[in-house]
Amino acid sequence: MVDHNDPDPCEEHHQQFKRMKKLWLTLAWLFSALTLLPAQNSQVEMADRLRADGMIYVVVAVLVIIFLGLTIYLVNIDRKVSKLEKHNPNQPS
């Protein structure tokens, strides 16, 4: 017999995923905003040198690759966990 008052574990996971996504987006926005503030007020020799040599693009590319790799990894793990939750709905969370 199905009790309709019990929350769906998949729905709870989905809501938790939405909250975590919102938290990470907020933190990413805050971090990017805070890192831009000091760059506007002062000169950094290393950054100037990297820009002059054209190496700043290498640094940015490496950071983007690392971030994309972590994002893909986390999405992949989330899919696997969701699949496991669907196969074992009676297991306690």
Backbone as CSV, one residue per row, in Angstrom:
resi,resn,N_x,N_y,N_z,CA_x,CA_y,CA_z,C_x,C_y,C_z
1,MET,0.840,-1.177,0.000,0.000,0.000,0.000,0.890,1.247,0.000
2,VAL,0.577,2.185,-0.855,1.383,3.387,-1.007,0.784,4.504,-0.171
3,ASP,1.615,5.102,0.669,1.181,6.242,1.474,1.564,7.516,0.732
4,HIS,0.570,8.281,0.327,0.825,9.481,-0.469,1.342,10.647,0.358
5,ASN,1.362,10.501,1.678,1.879,11.572,2.534,3.398,11.510,2.673
6,ASP,3.997,10.353,2.389,5.449,10.219,2.471,6.093,10.965,1.310
7,PRO,7.129,11.743,1.596,7.819,12.444,0.499,8.590,11.460,-0.378
8,ASP,8.619,11.754,-1.645,9.335,10.934,-2.617,10.834,11.159,-2.437
9,PRO,11.628,10.083,-2.242,13.071,10.277,-2.043,13.749,10.921,-3.250
10,CYS,13.270,10.627,-4.443,13.854,11.243,-5.639,13.555,12.739,-5.673
11,GLU,12.363,13.108,-5.233,11.996,14.526,-5.198,12.839,15.264,-4.167
12,GLU,13.087,14.619,-3.022,13.945,15.230,-2.009,15.356,15.429,-2.557
13,HIS,15.867,14.426,-3.272,17.197,14.535,-3.867,17.237,15.661,-4.887
14,HIS,16.180,15.775,-5.677,16.106,16.831,-6.688,16.096,18.209,-6.030
15,GLN,15.348,18.362,-4.965,15.290,19.639,-4.249,16.649,19.961,-3.620
16,GLN,17.304,18.949,-3.061,18.619,19.162,-2.470,19.626,19.552,-3.553
17,PHE,19.547,18.926,-4.718,20.431,19.261,-5.828,20.210,20.707,-6.269
18,LYS,18.955,21.152,-6.321,18.661,22.540,-6.698,19.253,23.520,-5.698
19,ARG,19.139,23.192,-4.396,19.697,24.076,-3.370,21.212,24.143,-3.478
20,MET,21.859,23.002,-3.698,23.313,22.979,-3.830,23.754,23.743,-5.081
21,LYS,23.010,23.598,-6.156,23.330,24.303,-7.396,23.234,25.814,-7.182
22,LYS,22.191,26.237,-6.507,22.014,27.664,-6.227,23.143,28.180,-5.330
23,LEU,23.524,27.375,-4.331,24.608,27.762,-3.437,25.920,27.910,-4.203
24,TRP,26.258,26.938,-5.054,27.505,26.987,-5.812,27.514,28.154,-6.792
25,LEU,26.389,28.427,-7.429,26.333,29.564,-8.344,26.516,30.882,-7.595
26,THR,25.907,30.982,-6.424,26.059,32.189,-5.620,27.507,32.361,-5.172
27,LEU,28.124,31.271,-4.719,29.525,31.350,-4.293,30.445,31.690,-5.461
28,ALA,30.184,31.124,-6.632,31.005,31.423,-7.809,30.873,32.891,-8.186
29,TRP,29.655,33.419,-8.141,29.446,34.829,-8.463,30.163,35.717,-7.444
30,LEU,30.022,35.382,-6.166,30.663,36.168,-5.117,32.178,36.127,-5.254
31,PHE,32.724,34.947,-5.500,34.171,34.806,-5.661,34.666,35.605,-6.858
32,SER,33.947,35.540,-7.964,34.387,36.289,-9.154,34.291,37.794,-8.910
33,ALA,33.266,38.225,-8.212,33.122,39.653,-7.932,34.231,40.131,-6.990
34,LEU,34.559,39.322,-5.998,35.590,39.720,-5.039,36.982,39.689,-5.650
35,THR,37.229,38.811,-6.594,38.554,38.758,-7.205,38.764,39.892,-8.190
36,LEU,37.710,40.467,-8.713,37.854,41.571,-9.651,38.120,42.903,-8.948
37,LEU,37.671,43.040,-7.716,37.845,44.306,-7.004,39.311,44.692,-6.807
38,PRO,40.161,43.831,-6.273,41.558,44.241,-6.087,42.293,44.476,-7.407
39,ALA,41.910,43.794,-8.452,42.594,43.937,-9.736,42.373,45.326,-10.336
40,GLN,41.304,45.985,-9.982,41.019,47.301,-10.528,41.845,48.391,-9.841
41,ASN,42.255,48.151,-8.608,42.897,49.203,-7.825,44.418,49.140,-7.819
42,SER,45.016,48.035,-8.195,46.464,47.924,-8.091,47.026,47.227,-9.320
43,GLN,48.330,47.446,-9.524,49.031,46.794,-10.624,49.783,45.588,-10.077
44,VAL,49.673,44.478,-10.759,50.367,43.265,-10.363,51.391,42.951,-11.444
45,GLU,52.660,42.910,-11.044,53.727,42.703,-12.021,53.614,41.371,-12.743
46,MET,53.281,40.331,-12.001,53.185,39.017,-12.620,52.093,38.996,-13.687
47,ALA,50.933,39.572,-13.373,49.839,39.606,-14.347,50.218,40.443,-15.562
48,ASP,50.902,41.557,-15.338,51.349,42.382,-16.467,52.317,41.612,-17.354
49,ARG,53.219,40.890,-16.714,54.203,40.101,-17.471,53.517,38.994,-18.278
50,LEU,52.534,38.319,-17.637,51.812,37.259,-18.346,51.023,37.829,-19.528
51,ARG,50.411,38.989,-19.325,49.678,39.629,-20.424,50.617,40.023,-21.550
52,ALA,51.766,40.582,-21.196,52.729,41.024,-22.202,53.265,39.846,-23.017
53,ASP,53.486,38.718,-22.362,54.002,37.535,-23.047,52.917,36.737,-23.751
54,GLY,51.647,37.075,-23.500,50.548,36.314,-24.085,50.259,35.023,-23.342
55,MET,50.885,34.841,-22.183,50.704,33.605,-21.416,49.455,33.632,-20.543
56,ILE,48.836,34.781,-20.393,47.631,34.856,-19.573,46.540,33.970,-20.140
57,TYR,46.536,33.804,-21.458,45.536,32.946,-22.095,45.772,31.476,-21.742
58,VAL,47.008,31.095,-21.554,47.320,29.728,-21.140,46.806,29.496,-19.721
59,VAL,47.020,30.460,-18.859,46.546,30.350,-17.476,45.026,30.237,-17.449
60,VAL,44.362,31.104,-18.190,42.897,31.077,-18.242,42.418,29.746,-18.820
61,ALA,43.059,29.254,-19.872,42.660,27.987,-20.484,42.810,26.826,-19.504
62,VAL,43.896,26.804,-18.754,44.100,25.734,-17.776,43.033,25.793,-16.695
63,LEU,42.728,26.978,-16.206,41.683,27.119,-15.181,40.323,26.685,-15.709
64,VAL,40.008,27.038,-16.942,38.726,26.637,-17.542,38.666,25.122,-17.689
65,ILE,39.751,24.506,-18.123,39.781,23.051,-18.281,39.590,22.359,-16.927
66,ILE,40.248,22.856,-15.898,40.095,22.273,-14.559,38.652,22.419,-14.082
67,PHE,38.084,23.601,-14.234,36.706,23.832,-13.795,35.730,22.942,-14.570
68,LEU,35.886,22.849,-15.878,35.002,21.990,-16.676,35.154,20.528,-16.278
69,GLY,36.381,20.091,-16.027,36.595,18.709,-15.602,35.895,18.404,-14.293
70,LEU,36.010,19.305,-13.324,35.324,19.110,-12.045,33.807,19.115,-12.213
71,THR,33.304,20.008,-13.057,31.864,20.087,-13.290,31.352,18.804,-13.926
72,ILE,32.038,18.315,-14.949,31.624,17.078,-15.613,31.677,15.908,-14.635
73,TYR,32.713,15.853,-13.817,32.845,14.796,-12.817,31.676,14.825,-11.831
74,LEU,31.324,15.998,-11.327,30.227,16.102,-10.362,28.880,15.747,-10.990
75,VAL,28.652,16.177,-12.216,27.403,15.837,-12.900,27.328,14.333,-13.125
76,ASN,28.438,13.724,-13.493,28.488,12.284,-13.712,28.169,11.527,-12.420
77,ILE,28.754,11.954,-11.316,28.483,11.305,-10.028,27.017,11.492,-9.636
78,ASP,26.459,12.671,-9.881,25.057,12.910,-9.557,24.155,11.979,-10.349
79,ARG,24.456,11.766,-11.626,23.651,10.843,-12.439,23.739,9.418,-11.900
80,LYS,24.940,8.997,-11.507,25.102,7.646,-10.977,24.336,7.474,-9.671
81,VAL,24.392,8.471,-8.805,23.669,8.400,-7.532,22.167,8.378,-7.786
82,SER,21.692,9.182,-8.717,20.267,9.191,-9.053,19.829,7.833,-9.583
83,LYS,20.669,7.229,-10.421,20.342,5.913,-10.965,20.278,4.869,-9.852
84,LEU,21.224,4.933,-8.905,21.205,4.007,-7.775,19.975,4.215,-6.906
85,GLU,19.566,5.460,-6.714,18.373,5.740,-5.918,17.130,5.186,-6.588
86,LYS,17.078,5.241,-7.903,15.911,4.703,-8.617,15.855,3.187,-8.512
87,HIS,17.010,2.526,-8.506,17.038,1.070,-8.426,16.774,0.559,-7.016
88,ASN,17.053,1.343,-6.001,16.853,0.953,-4.608,15.966,1.953,-3.882
89,PRO,14.689,2.041,-4.246,13.831,3.061,-3.614,13.492,2.757,-2.161
90,ASN,13.621,1.504,-1.716,13.241,1.150,-0.336,14.372,1.334,0.644
91,GLN,15.568,1.606,0.167,16.703,1.793,1.058,16.584,3.132,1.776
92,PRO,16.906,3.187,3.066,16.875,4.486,3.755,17.995,5.378,3.261
93,SER,17.730,6.687,3.259,18.727,7.622,2.747,19.675,8.114,3.793
